[in-house]
Amino acid sequence: MPLRDLPTESKAAAALLRTDLITHRRTIRRSGRHGAVLACLAAGTAFAVLVPGPAGTGCYLWRATTQPVSGRGAALALPVVIVLLVLVDRLSADGFRLRRQVRSVGTAAIGVVTVAAWTGYAAQGRPSCATSPAVIGTIVLGTLATTVAAHWATRSTAPWTVPDDESGAVSVEPLNQSELRAVFVQLVTQVDAWTPFRFRLFPFMSGILAVLLVLSTVLPWRELLDPVALGPTASEAGLARSQLWEIPSARLWAVIVCGLAVATLVSSGLVRRAAAVATGSVVVAGLASQLLWLPAGLASGVGYRPAIGAWTALGLGLLLCAAGLARRLVVAGAAVVGVLLGVLVPSAVGAPYQPSVVAGVPHRLLDLQGGQLVDRLGMRVAIGTSDPLDSLAGPLDGSPGQWLLGRTGSESSTVFAYNDGVALPQVTLNHGATPPALWGVTDNHMVLLAGGALGQPWAILSVPLDLVSADISLTHKNQDGSYYVTPGVDILATGIGPALSHRNADRSIVVWGATTTWQIPANQLREGMRLTDFVIDPGPGAPGNAVSSGPDGTTAWRTSETGLAMLRPGGVPQQLTGVAPAGCVLSSDAASSSMTVDAFAVDVRGNLWLGGGAPTSVITPDGVLRKLPGGAEGVDSIEARPDGSVLLGTSPGGGDQVLQIPDAASAAASYPAAPAPEPRCDRRKPVDGTTTFRATVVSSVPVVGAAGVSTQLALDAAGRLVRVRVPVAARAFGPDGQGGVWWTVVGHRSTESAVHLVRGQATVVRDLQPVPANQKGEFAAAAEDRLVTAVGPDLYNFYGPDGGVRRVQVKGELRPGGLVQLASGQVAMVLGEQLVLVAGDGRTTVLLGGSTSGWPISATGVPASQRTADGSWFAGPDGKLWGYDGSHLVRVDAPGRVAVIAGPRQGVPQAAEQVTVIGQALYFQLGNDLIRLEAAG
């Protein structure tokens, strides 16, 4: 009986056929092992593109760079093509011929994209690109994907074909249900049934959108339009691009987006629809509320803008929302949750650094980590100068604003405008080996000090902030003899290094060179200025040294390597450092404290801030030294600002840091005073001696002699005071006390020769004994025609007036500079902690000393063994042993007998670096000043 005559059996057969058809299609739509392998390769390729290359290779894909790598578009398209091949293969499962065509075309597409990526990499001309993870991952994984896809296409199962019609075999008997079901399933495979596909459109579309959304995170989401991109060529080479994963403040939001996208892929039914809507709403809400709104740029156009990744994700998010809400409005709750997550969770523009501010207590002005600042948008600024305060500047007139100097190369730096926690590049400076010091901004020009290395030129420059780059290296000159700089840059003043500078609280800039110090008011920094109009000299030792002054007239200056002096309005200069004995702890009297002051500054209320090896402290107008609370050790530089705050430049652990003390000027008086000085350290009541001296500053001393590095004060043939250049070959030298100079040299046979230069005439005395080979250094001292030299461990040469040389052995460790030749023929030596008198035959007599933290040599009523041997020792004008402890002149008359000759109130210079005797005059070296001391009357 025909099948149509059996309605019940017909319905049953149709149901069975429908069930088998669904099972068959589910089976053939499975991608199998090839699809799983391709999915893994797609994930690996995306990861390879996402991971940035090492800094040394220069092969960045989507990271900030001025030379983007070609081929990055093809590299990013490769995982997308692989994923699309797997998805389209599943869509074409109902047609065998179409499926084979899809796999063949997909294989070709993967191969073409891989070749395009490799071609782009190879065209860079960067051999080191071969080691980049992006290059290796893209090429290797792309090649593997091409191989797997090709195997997949060639191994496809051939479609079933209907056999030829055999009319003779046709049976008049109706087919049973099993035969009918088998024939129907075989016939169905020959046609493309699109009806089931229509009902599965949402799962496939949502899966594709979710995959594309995850891949969009490796695109640039933010671009910084820097000055290079605004140049004459308008090239995008100046764009600094950032991936979503490179924005620290947005990483949590990115993780949420990727997690919801994965949930969309793995779920089904209503859960899949809700996950898709949640994913789309998170993306749209986050972008609309945070990621697309970036801080305003500069007037020149420099600033941030959303990049292609953000716009792509926004479009994909809108599509996901539209697809999910098309039929099921019940998933609106998921959309609400997604909006809340998008608005509340992301913070693509992280909060500005907010320090905990307490008046009078230092805190970090900038969030520097290891000398680098990372702003709230991820921009890195590396402090570009050895002194961090030289990399920080504001408007010279005191208006709001801040600029930073970031090192971007071995010989280049970039000036960043820093506002609201965001650093925007403005101008690149090509400065050579020495970075500039920023002073401040006025009229949209950055005023800075360029150059300044020893023996190299320096210049005060005014650089427009709207320049793309400026050459301030001062390595070339124009035809008129002026230094070449980029057109538009103004040269305000020039000189020859060394040159250093700092800003004062009275809105002035202090520059000091080899022998001169200038103080320039900020409003006088303009073209045509003459440096000679700004020369200052507040006191002995100031020329060529740092000077700091406040609005009230208080001035402090460095007098020598260890000395620091201060002058208050209506007062007399006061010595603050360089006169205390060694080992004296910090006390209320600065002069009675052993301090190494590396930096100092006077604030708006006349407080003097001190920093260096000792704890940071301040001297208030009442003369009391107070320690800074909160701790700030190892301060290298200090700046007092016109607003009353104080900045400290430190280098804790090797990384630069800038500390700010808010309201420092008003809070200084509230700091606790340091304890009173110890009796042996107390310098508040200096001892007076038996002689009063008259001090005069020697105006200028000419330098004579052959080429040499070191010089020594002496008298020329006409009796004039000169500085004699000592030959480079000289191992040791010293004055003879009468205007002559001795020095020693070693000949080819390791024998020592001594040269005595007296008013232009030289005599030579030779030692016939060889000098020990293990001698690392040599010291010498002379008195008239006598000379003593240290030629080896515990060995000394005594040169007599008759030209004879005796070698004497004296046990003990000789201090540098602790050798004195007396006119009597005896020699004084500082051996360890003792001052010893050595006779010509080597016999020794202890004069004083023995304590590492003893009393100063100028102390009275103290046993000889409790004194220290610290100080400068020399043969005085009377031929006897004299000493100088930085404050007093003393004479050693006998063991344990010390007479004070003169003190500070009798004209003795304080904290001098060197003392030279010529006849009856003593010459003290204070910085670049030479002070002559002669007995009055």
LUMGUTI-934244 format. One record per residue (C-alpha): residue in three letters; x negated, y negated, z. Coordinates in steps of 0.5 Angstrom, whole numbers, plus 500, padded with zeros to 3 digits. Layout:
BEGIN
ALAXYZ
...
***
This chain:
BEGIN
MET500500500
PRO497493498
LEU495489504
ARG500483503
ASP505488505
LEU502489512
PRO503482515
THR501485522
GLU495489520
SER493482515
LYS493478522
ALA489483525
ALA484484520
ALA483476519
ALA482475527
LEU477480526
LEU473477520
ARG473470524
THR470473530
ASP465477526
LEU464470522
ILE462466528
THR457471531
HIS454472524
ARG453464523
ARG450464530
THR445469529
ILE443466522
ARG443459525
ARG437461530
SER431458528
GLY427464530
ARG419464532
HIS417459527
GLY422454529
ALA420454536
VAL412454534
LEU414448530
ALA417444536
CYS411446540
LEU407443535
ALA411437534
ALA411435542
GLY403436542
THR402431536
ALA407426540
PHE402427546
ALA396426542
VAL399420539
LEU401417546
VAL394418549
PRO389413548
GLY383414545
PRO376412549
ALA374405549
GLY367407546
THR371410540
GLY375404538
CYS380408535
TYR386405539
LEU393407535
TRP398402539
ARG394399544
ALA392392545
THR386391540
THR384386535
GLN382391530
PRO388396529
VAL387403526
SER390404519
GLY394411519
ARG398410525
GLY404410522
ALA403416519
ALA401419525
LEU407417529
ALA411420523
LEU408427523
PRO412429530
VAL418426527
VAL418430521
ILE417436524
VAL423435529
LEU427433523
LEU425440519
VAL427444525
LEU434440526
VAL436440518
ASP434448518
ARG439449523
LEU444445519
SER443448513
ALA444455516
ASP450457512
GLY447457505
PHE441461504
ARG438457497
LEU439450501
ARG435453507
ARG429455503
GLN429448499
VAL429445506
ARG424449508
SER420448502
VAL421440502
GLY419440509
THR413444509
ALA411439503
ALA413433507
ILE409435513
GLY403436509
VAL403429506
VAL404426512
THR398429515
VAL394427509
ALA396420510
ALA394420517
TRP387423515
THR386418510
GLY388412514
TYR383414519
ALA377416514
ALA378409511
GLN376405518
GLY369406517
ARG368408524
PRO364415525
SER366415532
CYS373416531
ALA372423529
THR372424537
SER378420538
PRO384425541
ALA389422537
VAL385423531
ILE383430533
GLY390432535
THR394429529
ILE390433524
VAL389439527
LEU396440530
GLY399437523
THR395442519
LEU397448524
ALA405445523
THR404445515
THR401452515
VAL407455520
ALA412451515
ALA409454509
HIS409461512
TRP417460514
ALA419458507
THR416464504
ARG418469509
SER426467508
THR431473507
ALA434473500
PRO441472500
TRP446478499
THR448478491
VAL455481489
PRO454488485
ASP457488478
ASP464490477
GLU465497476
SER472497474
GLY472505473
ALA471505481
VAL477501483
SER481505488
VAL489504488
GLU488505495
PRO488499500
LEU482498504
ASN482499511
GLN480494516
SER472496517
GLU471496509
LEU475489508
ARG471486514
ALA465488511
VAL466485504
PHE469479507
VAL463477511
GLN458478505
LEU462474500
VAL463468505
THR455468505
GLN455466498
VAL459459499
ASP457453504
ALA462453509
TRP462445511
THR468446516
PRO465449522
PHE459444521
ARG464438522
PHE466440529
ARG458440531
LEU456434528
PHE456430535
PRO451435538
PHE446435532
MET447427532
SER446426539
GLY440431539
ILE437427533
LEU438421537
ALA435423543
VAL429426540
LEU428419536
LEU429415543
VAL423419546
LEU419418541
SER420411540
THR416410547
VAL410411543
LEU411405539
PRO409398541
TRP414395546
ARG411389547
GLU406384543
LEU402379545
LEU401373540
ASP394371541
PRO390365538
VAL387369533
ALA394371530
LEU395363530
GLY389362526
PRO389359519
THR390366516
ALA396368520
SER393375521
GLU397380525
ALA390382527
GLY391378534
LEU397382536
ALA395385542
ARG400391543
SER403395549
GLN406402549
LEU412403554
TRP408407558
GLU402402558
ILE407397562
PRO406399569
SER412396572
ALA417400567
ARG414407567
LEU420409572
TRP425406567
ALA421410562
VAL422416566
ILE429416567
VAL430415560
CYS426421558
GLY430425563
LEU437423560
ALA434424553
VAL432431555
ALA439432559
THR442431552
LEU438436548
VAL439442553
SER446440555
SER453442551
GLY460440551
LEU463434556
VAL456434560
ARG452433553
ARG457427551
ALA456424558
ALA449425558
ALA448421551
VAL453416554
ALA448415560
THR442415556
GLY445410551
SER447405557
VAL441406561
VAL437403554
VAL442398553
ALA442395560
GLY435395561
LEU433392555
ALA438387555
SER437385563
GLN429386563
LEU425388557
LEU427383552
TRP427377556
LEU419375557
PRO416369560
ALA416363556
GLY410362551
LEU405356551
ALA406350546
SER401353541
GLY406359540
VAL401364544
GLY406368548
TYR409375549
ARG415378544
PRO419384544
ALA416389539
ILE419394534
GLY419400540
ALA424396544
TRP428394538
THR428401535
ALA430404542
LEU436398543
GLY439401536
LEU438408538
GLY441407545
LEU447403542
LEU448409537
LEU448414543
CYS453410546
ALA458409540
ALA457417539
GLY459419546
LEU465414547
ALA468416540
ARG473421543
ARG472422550
LEU473416554
VAL473420560
VAL465419560
ALA466412561
GLY464413568
ALA457416566
ALA456409562
VAL457405568
VAL452409572
GLY447408566
VAL448401566
LEU447400573
LEU440404573
GLY438400567
VAL439394570
LEU437395577
VAL431400576
PRO427397571
SER422391572
ALA418391566
VAL416384568
GLY413386575
ALA414381581
PRO408376581
TYR403377587
GLN405374593
PRO400374599
SER402374606
VAL400366607
VAL398364614
ALA395357615
GLY388357617
VAL387365615
PRO384367609
HIS388371604
ARG387373597
LEU388368592
LEU389373586
ASP390380586
LEU383382584
GLN381389584
GLY374390583
GLY373383580
GLN379384575
LEU386381575
VAL392385572
ASP398380571
ARG405382572
LEU405384564
GLY399388564
MET394383562
ARG387385564
VAL382379566
ALA375380568
ILE372375572
GLY367372567
THR362369572
SER357371577
ASP360366582
PRO368367581
LEU370360583
ASP366358576
SER372362573
LEU377359576
ALA380352575
GLY386347575
PRO388340572
LEU382335574
ASP388330576
GLY391335582
SER397336578
PRO400344578
GLY396349573
GLN391354573
TRP386357568
LEU382363569
LEU375365565
GLY376372563
ARG369376560
THR371379553
GLY364381551
SER357381553
GLU356374550
SER364371549
SER369370554
THR377367554
VAL380362557
PHE387364560
ALA393360562
TYR395363569
ASN402361571
ASP407365575
GLY403371575
VAL402371567
ALA396370564
LEU396368557
PRO390367552
GLN388360550
VAL381360547
THR375364546
LEU368362548
ASN362364544
HIS357362550
GLY351367549
ALA348370555
THR350365560
PRO357364561
PRO360357562
ALA363354569
LEU370352568
TRP371345572
GLY378343570
VAL383341565
THR385334563
ASP389332556
ASN389339554
HIS382339554
MET378344558
VAL371341561
LEU366346563
LEU358347564
ALA355351558
GLY348354558
GLY344352564
ALA339358565
LEU332356567
GLY328353561
GLN335353556
PRO339347554
TRP346346558
ALA351341556
ILE358338559
LEU363340554
SER370338553
VAL374344549
PRO381343546
LEU385348549
ASP389349542
LEU382352539
VAL382359537
SER375360538
ALA369355540
ASP362356539
ILE358353545
SER352357545
LEU348351544
THR343355540
HIS343351534
LYS342344532
ASN344339527
GLN340335523
ASP341329528
GLY338333533
SER344334537
TYR347341539
TYR351344534
VAL358346537
THR365348534
PRO368342531
GLY373339535
VAL369340542
ASP366334545
ILE359334548
LEU359329554
ALA352330557
THR346335556
GLY340337559
ILE335342560
GLY336348565
PRO336350570
ALA343347572
LEU349349577
SER355346579
HIS361346584
ARG367341585
ASN368337591
ALA374335595
ASP373328593
ARG375330586
SER368329584
ILE363334580
VAL356336583
VAL351338578
TRP344339580
GLY338341576
ALA330342577
THR329336580
THR335331580
THR342332582
TRP348328579
GLN355327582
ILE360325577
PRO367323579
ALA373327575
ASN376321572
GLN369319569
LEU368325565
ARG368322558
GLU364321551
GLY359316552
MET357317559
ARG350317562
LEU348321567
THR343316570
ASP349313572
PHE351318577
VAL344320580
ILE345321588
ASP340322593
PRO343322600
GLY336324604
PRO330328603
GLY330335600
ALA337333596
PRO334332589
GLY335338585
ASN339341590
ALA347342592
VAL350336595
SER357336598
SER361330600
GLY368329602
PRO373323602
ASP371320608
GLY364320606
THR361326610
THR356329606
ALA352335606
TRP346337602
ARG341343602
THR334340604
SER330347603
GLU331354602
THR333355609
GLY335348611
LEU341344611
ALA343337613
MET349333614
LEU350325614
ARG357322617
PRO359315616
GLY355311620
GLY350316623
VAL343319622
PRO342325618
GLN342331622
GLN339338621
LEU343344621
THR340350619
GLY332352618
VAL330350625
ALA332356630
PRO328362632
ALA329368629
GLY335373632
CYS339367635
VAL346369635
LEU352364632
SER353359637
SER357352638
ASP350349636
ALA349350628
ALA342348629
SER341353635
SER344359631
SER340363626
MET344363620
THR343364612
VAL347359609
ASP349361601
ALA354356600
PHE357350604
ALA363345602
VAL366339606
ASP373338606
VAL378332606
ARG377331614
GLY370332614
ASN369339616
LEU363343614
TRP364350612
LEU359355612
GLY358362609
GLY353367607
GLY349372611
ALA352370617
PRO360370619
THR364364615
SER364358620
VAL366351620
ILE363345623
THR368340626
PRO367333626
ASP366334634
GLY359337632
VAL362344634
LEU361350630
ARG367355630
LYS368362627
LEU373363622
PRO378368624
GLY381373620
GLY374375617
ALA370373611
GLU364376610
GLY359376605
VAL361369602
ASP357367596
SER361360594
ILE365355597
GLU370350594
ALA374345598
ARG380342595
PRO383336595
ASP390339598
GLY386341604
SER385348602
VAL378352602
LEU377357597
LEU371363598
GLY368367593
THR366373595
SER363380592
PRO366385597
GLY363392595
GLY361389588
GLY367387586
ASP369379585
GLN374376590
VAL377369591
LEU380368598
GLN384362600
ILE385358607
PRO391354606
ASP391348610
ALA384349612
ALA382342613
SER388341619
ALA387348622
ALA379348623
ALA380344629
SER384350632
TYR379355631
PRO375358638
ALA369355639
ALA363359639
PRO359360645
ALA353356648
PRO347357645
GLU342362649
PRO336358652
ARG331360648
CYS335358642
ASP337351644
ARG335346639
ARG340340642
LYS334337646
PRO328337642
VAL321337645
ASP317330644
GLY309331643
THR303326644
THR303323637
THR308319633
PHE308320625
ARG310316620
ALA313319614
THR314317607
VAL316320601
VAL311321595
SER314319589
SER311323584
VAL305328583
PRO302329576
VAL301336574
VAL294338572
GLY289344570
ALA290350565
ALA296354564
GLY299357570
VAL305358574
SER303356581
THR300350583
GLN297347589
LEU296340592
ALA289337591
LEU285331589
ASP282329583
ALA276326581
ALA279319582
GLY282321589
ARG289321587
LEU294326589
VAL295332584
ARG298339583
VAL293343580
ARG295349576
VAL292356579
PRO290360573
VAL294366572
ALA289371573
ALA288368580
ARG290374586
ALA290369592
PHE289361593
GLY289356598
PRO287349600
ASP281347603
GLY284342607
GLN280336604
GLY283336597
GLY280342594
VAL282349592
TRP280356593
TRP282362589
THR280369587
VAL279373581
VAL277380580
GLY272382575
HIS272388570
ARG267392576
SER273391581
THR269386584
GLU272379587
SER269372585
ALA272366589
VAL272359585
HIS272353589
LEU275347586
VAL273340589
ARG275334585
GLY274337578
GLN268341580
ALA268348581
THR263353584
VAL263361584
VAL262365589
ARG261373588
ASP262379592
LEU258385590
GLN262390593
PRO268393590
VAL275391592
PRO279397594
ALA283400589
ASN289401593
GLN290394595
LYS297391593
GLY297384594
GLU292379597
PHE292373601
ALA287367602
ALA286361607
ALA280356607
ALA277350611
GLU272346607
ASP267351604
ARG269357608
LEU274362605
VAL277368608
THR281373603
ALA285380605
VAL282385600
GLY285391603
PRO288395609
ASP285392615
LEU279389610
TYR277382610
ASN272378606
PHE269372610
TYR265367605
GLY260362609
PRO258356607
ASP251359605
GLY255363599
GLY254369603
VAL260374604
ARG261379609
ARG266384610
VAL270385616
GLN275390619
VAL281388623
LYS286393625
GLY293391625
GLU298389620
LEU298382617
ARG304378616
PRO304374609
GLY302368610
GLY299369617
LEU292368615
VAL288361617
GLN281359616
LEU278355621
ALA272350621
SER269353626
GLY268360622
GLN273363626
VAL279366623
ALA287366626
MET291372624
VAL298374625
LEU298381626
GLY305384627
GLU308380633
GLN301377635
LEU297371633
VAL290373634
LEU283369633
VAL278373630
ALA270372630
GLY265373625
ASP263380628
GLY270382628
ARG272381635
THR279379637
THR282375642
VAL290375643
LEU292367643
LEU300368644
GLY306373642
GLY308380643
SER316379643
THR320380637
SER325375639
GLY321371644
TRP321363645
PRO319359639
ILE312356639
SER314349641
ALA317352648
THR314349654
GLY313353661
VAL313360657
PRO308365658
ALA304367652
SER307374651
GLN314371651
ARG313367645
THR314369638
ALA308368633
ASP314366627
GLY312360624
SER307357619
TRP300357621
PHE294352618
ALA288349620
GLY290342622
PRO286335621
ASP282336627
GLY280343624
LYS283347630
LEU289352629
TRP296348628
GLY303351628
TYR310349625
ASP316352627
GLY321348622
SER322343628
HIS315341631
LEU308341630
VAL304345635
ARG296346637
VAL293352640
ASP287350644
ALA286357648
PRO289363649
GLY296362652
ARG295354651
VAL300351646
ALA300343646
VAL306340642
ILE303335638
ALA310332635
GLY317333634
PRO323331630
ARG324324634
GLN317323632
GLY317324625
VAL316331623
PRO320333617
GLN325339619
ALA326346615
ALA320344611
GLU318350606
GLN310349606
VAL305345609
THR299342606
VAL293339610
ILE289334606
GLY284330610
GLN288326616
ALA295327612
LEU300333612
TYR304334606
PHE311337607
GLN315340601
LEU322339602
GLY326342596
ASN323337590
ASP321332595
LEU314331598
ILE314328605
ARG307325607
LEU306325614
GLU300320617
ALA299319625
ALA302312626
GLY297306629
***
